[in-house]
C-alpha cells in the first residue's frame, strides 16, 4: 500500500503495530530502536531494514511512527544532533508515546521548520489491541496531518478520534490515565480491605461489578490483584509518569488534585521498591495486609498502612 512506513521504538506496542500494518499490506521499510537486537529481529521478520542512524529512517520512509518512552526520548529523536528531522521534508511523523502536551507542541514546531508535519496519536489501549488493530486513538495536530495519517490509523484502531491542535490529544490522554490510575489504586485498597475483613473476594468483585463501584479497571485488574498475577500490560512505572503529567498540568493551572497526587505517590513508591516493571495491578502488593510491601510502606506504623 501507498506510503512507506518507518518505526522508531519497537517495544511491545510499536512492534505489534508494525506487525499489524504489515498484515494489512503496508510496506514497513525502516526500523530503529535503542534495543538493537530486537529492532534487527523485527526488521528481518517484516522484510524491513534496521537503520542505526535516525536520518536514515527518515530517508527510507514517507511516514514515521514513533513509540518512545518519555519527553527526553522525544527530544532526542527530534531535536538532538542526528535527529529524524535531518532529512524530513515532506515526511509525516505520527507520535504515539505518552509525553507532555508541551513536548508534542514543540515537536510540531521543530518539524514544520523542516517542511515536515506531525500528528500525536495517543493510545488508550493494550498490547493485544495493538496487534489486533483495535486501538483507541486520540489525535492532535493539523487537520491535514490527520487526513494523511487516517488510512494508516484506521487499520490500527477501531476508534480514531481527532481531538484538536497539537497538545490537546495529549491532554485528554493524561486525564484518561490519571482517572484510570486513581481507579486502580482505589480498587486495590477496596480489595485489600475486603481481604483483611475476611470477605470472599469473588463475591466482593461481583458486587462491585453490579454497583456504582464498577469500573473497567475492575474488569481488567480485579482478578489479577487477588491472584497476584502482575504480568505487565501497563507498567507501574508508566502509571507514575502519566499521573505526573496530569498533576503538572493541574499545578500550572493552580488546581489541587489530591487523589491524583496520592495515586502518583503510590506508583512512585512501587518504583522505589523496584516494582515499577510490574503491571499497574501490582499496586495491590502495597494494600493487602499480609503481603510483603504493605508493611514496608513509608507511612506504615504499628501494622497500619497510614492514611
PELIN-V580631 format. One record per backbone hydrogen bond with DSSP energy under -0.5 kcal/mol. NH is the residue of the N-H (numbers start at 1). CO is the residue of the C=O. E is the energy in kcal/mol with one decimal. If there is no record, write none. Layout:
nh:NH co:CO e:E
nh:NH co:CO e:E
//
This chain:
nh:5 co:27 e:-2.8
nh:6 co:63 e:-2.8
nh:7 co:30 e:-2.6
nh:8 co:65 e:-2.4
nh:9 co:7 e:-0.5
nh:9 co:32 e:-2.8
nh:15 co:11 e:-2.9
nh:16 co:12 e:-1.4
nh:17 co:13 e:-2.0
nh:18 co:14 e:-2.3
nh:19 co:15 e:-2.3
nh:20 co:16 e:-2.0
nh:21 co:17 e:-2.3
nh:22 co:18 e:-2.3
nh:23 co:19 e:-2.5
nh:24 co:20 e:-1.4
nh:25 co:22 e:-1.7
nh:26 co:21 e:-2.4
nh:27 co:1 e:-0.7
nh:27 co:3 e:-0.5
nh:28 co:26 e:-0.7
nh:29 co:5 e:-2.2
nh:29 co:27 e:-0.8
nh:30 co:5 e:-1.0
nh:31 co:49 e:-2.2
nh:32 co:7 e:-2.0
nh:36 co:34 e:-1.3
nh:39 co:35 e:-2.3
nh:40 co:36 e:-2.8
nh:41 co:37 e:-2.3
nh:42 co:38 e:-2.3
nh:43 co:39 e:-2.5
nh:44 co:40 e:-2.2
nh:45 co:41 e:-2.2
nh:46 co:42 e:-2.3
nh:47 co:43 e:-0.9
nh:47 co:44 e:-0.6
nh:48 co:43 e:-2.5
nh:49 co:29 e:-1.1
nh:51 co:31 e:-2.5
nh:56 co:53 e:-0.9
nh:57 co:53 e:-0.9
nh:57 co:54 e:-0.8
nh:58 co:54 e:-1.7
nh:59 co:55 e:-2.3
nh:60 co:56 e:-1.7
nh:61 co:58 e:-1.2
nh:62 co:4 e:-1.9
nh:63 co:4 e:-2.3
nh:64 co:92 e:-2.7
nh:65 co:6 e:-3.1
nh:65 co:63 e:-0.5
nh:66 co:64 e:-0.5
nh:66 co:94 e:-2.6
nh:67 co:8 e:-2.6
nh:74 co:70 e:-2.1
nh:75 co:71 e:-2.5
nh:76 co:72 e:-2.0
nh:77 co:73 e:-2.2
nh:78 co:74 e:-1.5
nh:79 co:75 e:-2.6
nh:80 co:75 e:-1.0
nh:80 co:76 e:-0.8
nh:83 co:80 e:-0.8
nh:84 co:77 e:-3.2
nh:86 co:83 e:-1.4
nh:87 co:84 e:-0.8
nh:88 co:85 e:-1.1
nh:90 co:115 e:-2.9
nh:91 co:88 e:-2.6
nh:92 co:62 e:-1.8
nh:93 co:117 e:-2.5
nh:94 co:64 e:-2.5
nh:94 co:92 e:-0.5
nh:95 co:93 e:-0.7
nh:95 co:119 e:-2.9
nh:96 co:66 e:-3.1
nh:96 co:94 e:-0.6
nh:99 co:97 e:-1.1
nh:103 co:100 e:-0.7
nh:104 co:100 e:-1.4
nh:105 co:101 e:-1.9
nh:106 co:102 e:-2.4
nh:107 co:103 e:-2.6
nh:108 co:104 e:-2.1
nh:109 co:105 e:-2.0
nh:110 co:106 e:-2.9
nh:111 co:107 e:-2.6
nh:112 co:108 e:-2.5
nh:113 co:109 e:-1.5
nh:114 co:111 e:-1.7
nh:115 co:112 e:-1.6
nh:116 co:111 e:-2.2
nh:117 co:91 e:-2.5
nh:119 co:93 e:-2.4
nh:120 co:140 e:-2.9
nh:121 co:95 e:-2.5
nh:121 co:119 e:-0.5
nh:122 co:138 e:-2.8
nh:123 co:96 e:-0.6
nh:124 co:136 e:-2.4
nh:130 co:126 e:-1.6
nh:131 co:127 e:-1.8
nh:132 co:128 e:-1.9
nh:133 co:129 e:-1.0
nh:134 co:129 e:-2.4
nh:135 co:156 e:-2.3
nh:137 co:135 e:-0.6
nh:137 co:159 e:-2.9
nh:138 co:122 e:-2.5
nh:139 co:161 e:-3.2
nh:140 co:120 e:-2.1
nh:141 co:164 e:-2.5
nh:142 co:118 e:-0.6
nh:145 co:142 e:-0.6
nh:146 co:142 e:-1.9
nh:147 co:143 e:-2.5
nh:148 co:144 e:-2.0
nh:149 co:145 e:-2.2
nh:150 co:146 e:-1.7
nh:152 co:149 e:-1.2
nh:153 co:149 e:-2.5
nh:154 co:150 e:-2.9
nh:155 co:151 e:-0.5
nh:155 co:152 e:-0.8
nh:156 co:152 e:-0.7
nh:156 co:153 e:-0.8
nh:157 co:153 e:-1.2
nh:158 co:135 e:-2.0
nh:159 co:135 e:-1.5
nh:161 co:137 e:-2.8
nh:163 co:139 e:-3.3
nh:163 co:161 e:-0.6
nh:164 co:139 e:-1.0
nh:168 co:165 e:-2.1
nh:169 co:165 e:-0.5
nh:171 co:167 e:-1.6
nh:172 co:168 e:-2.0
nh:173 co:169 e:-2.7
nh:174 co:170 e:-2.3
nh:175 co:171 e:-1.8
nh:176 co:172 e:-2.6
nh:177 co:173 e:-2.6
nh:178 co:174 e:-2.1
nh:179 co:175 e:-2.4
nh:180 co:176 e:-2.4
nh:181 co:177 e:-2.6
nh:182 co:178 e:-2.1
nh:183 co:179 e:-2.6
nh:184 co:180 e:-2.3
nh:185 co:181 e:-2.6
nh:186 co:182 e:-2.6
nh:187 co:183 e:-2.6
nh:188 co:184 e:-2.2
nh:189 co:185 e:-1.7
nh:190 co:186 e:-2.4
nh:191 co:187 e:-2.8
nh:192 co:188 e:-2.0
nh:193 co:189 e:-2.5
nh:194 co:190 e:-2.4
nh:195 co:191 e:-2.4
nh:196 co:192 e:-2.1
nh:197 co:193 e:-1.8
nh:198 co:195 e:-1.3
nh:199 co:194 e:-2.4
nh:201 co:199 e:-0.7
nh:204 co:200 e:-2.4
nh:205 co:201 e:-2.4
nh:206 co:202 e:-1.9
nh:207 co:203 e:-2.4
nh:208 co:204 e:-2.8
nh:209 co:205 e:-2.1
nh:210 co:206 e:-0.8
nh:210 co:207 e:-0.9
nh:211 co:208 e:-1.3
nh:214 co:211 e:-1.9
nh:219 co:215 e:-1.2
nh:220 co:216 e:-2.2
nh:221 co:217 e:-3.4
nh:222 co:217 e:-0.8
nh:222 co:218 e:-1.2
nh:225 co:221 e:-2.4
nh:226 co:222 e:-1.6
nh:227 co:223 e:-2.7
nh:228 co:224 e:-1.1
nh:229 co:224 e:-1.8
nh:230 co:228 e:-0.8
nh:236 co:278 e:-2.6
nh:237 co:276 e:-2.2
nh:239 co:235 e:-2.1
nh:240 co:236 e:-2.4
nh:241 co:237 e:-2.0
nh:242 co:238 e:-2.9
nh:243 co:239 e:-2.5
nh:244 co:240 e:-1.8
nh:245 co:241 e:-1.7
nh:246 co:242 e:-1.8
nh:247 co:243 e:-2.4
nh:248 co:244 e:-2.3
nh:249 co:245 e:-2.0
nh:250 co:246 e:-2.2
nh:251 co:247 e:-2.6
nh:252 co:248 e:-2.1
nh:253 co:249 e:-1.1
nh:254 co:250 e:-0.5
nh:254 co:251 e:-1.0
nh:255 co:250 e:-2.9
nh:257 co:255 e:-0.5
nh:261 co:257 e:-2.3
nh:262 co:258 e:-2.3
nh:263 co:259 e:-2.4
nh:264 co:260 e:-2.5
nh:265 co:261 e:-2.1
nh:266 co:262 e:-1.7
nh:267 co:263 e:-2.1
nh:268 co:264 e:-2.7
nh:269 co:265 e:-2.2
nh:270 co:266 e:-1.6
nh:271 co:267 e:-1.6
nh:272 co:268 e:-2.1
nh:273 co:269 e:-1.8
nh:274 co:271 e:-1.7
nh:275 co:270 e:-3.4
nh:276 co:270 e:-0.5
nh:278 co:275 e:-1.8
nh:279 co:230 e:-1.9
nh:280 co:234 e:-2.5
nh:282 co:279 e:-2.7
nh:283 co:280 e:-1.9
nh:284 co:281 e:-1.9
nh:285 co:282 e:-2.0
nh:286 co:283 e:-1.7
nh:287 co:284 e:-1.5
nh:288 co:284 e:-1.8
nh:291 co:288 e:-1.7
nh:294 co:291 e:-1.6
nh:295 co:291 e:-0.7
nh:295 co:292 e:-0.6
nh:297 co:294 e:-1.0
nh:300 co:297 e:-2.1
nh:301 co:304 e:-2.4
nh:304 co:301 e:-2.4
//
